[in-house]
Amino acid sequence: MKFPFYCFLLLLTFVWACNSSEPPKQITPAFYYWKTVFKLSNDEAQILTDNHIQKLYVKYFDVDLDERTAKPTFKAVLIPKQKVPQGMSVVPVVYLTNQTLKWLEPRYLEDFTEKIIDKIEVIHQGWIGESVGNNEIQIDCDWTLSTKKKYFTLLTILRKKYPHISVTIRLHQVKFSEKTGVPPVERGMLMCYNMADWKNEKTANSIFTPDVLSQYIGELSEYPLPLDLVMPAFHWTVGYRNHQFQYFLNAVSSKDFSSISLFEQDKNRFIAQRDITLWGIGIRKGDVFRTEEVAYDDLSKGCRLIKKKISNQKLTFALYHLDSESLKTYTHEQIKELYQPE
């Protein structure tokens, strides 16, 4: 029996389509834990279980400049009040301010890095019961052109102790990588939030918008480091007085303002109509509050877009951050959906 030519073409097309289609990404689900005291609520523990979370990126401490001594100091050091859930790996995260790097003299870099290592080990061994060893650690720093050399030197020193270092990468550091440089580490964690200037009263939403995201990721697949991904799962309110930034109100949403008749609303902005004390702060007449939340549809759209743009096949996908109040914006089903492979 002869094999019809059109059947051959059909078979060829099918084989080509199968070979050319990209397999789904292999995703390790994770969360960030960014509170000083490690103690999970029942709801937070359930979220970890429901989504089969395998990794927790836990902030161990901040490194900031002591204004009195003009020297680096450790702040907001983690206080573990609870053991890590069984089977969960912990990635120690150190938040390093750019201000610290500006003031740190190059001759002190080696000694300074050793102090960071010692601090990580004291916390990790006291909590987990063993050295970090060859496991991953992460440094979170929004370096600039003026601090790039010192930061990259610090990372090179760290790699002598910890070969598996990841660092947070901001969107602008991806888009302008030829200027900002590529950190000398194993992986980058792409931060897809805090996209706009939150200090500017005219900013619509500084946390996340798909339109701003699309402006930065055109050449994402060409970034030379393998990338993981963290997306925002939090909300806050930014307060202004006389058009100047005053403070953040974490986990305060538009619903909180809508229930109070003392504010005049203009979309996601609320203007105080008289002096009052709320949320532990003194509010004056005329103060402006911009509530910032990320709609689930926008978050889902951003996740799909970024996962396709990242070139490496294996990646960790994390949400920032594990906090029951912050996560109230989304249902448990929506959170599950975000973790699903494409």
Secondary structure, DSSP 4 states (H G I P E B T S, - for coil): ----HHHHHHHHHHHHHHHHSPPPPEEEEEEEE--SEE---HHHHHHHHHTT--EEEEEEEEEEEETTTTEEEEES--EE-SPPPTT-EEEEEEEE-HHHHHHS-GGGHHHHHHHHHHHHHHHHHHHTSS--TTS-EEEE----TTTHHHHHHHHHHHHHH-S-EEEEEEHHHHHTHHHH---SSSEEEEE----S-TT-TT-S-SS--HHHHHTT-TTGGG-SS-EEEEEE---EEEEEETTEEEEEEET--HHHHHT-TTEEEETTEEEESS-EEETTEEE-TT-EEEEE---HHHHHHHHHHHHHH---SEEEEEEE---TTGGGGS-HHHHHHHHS--
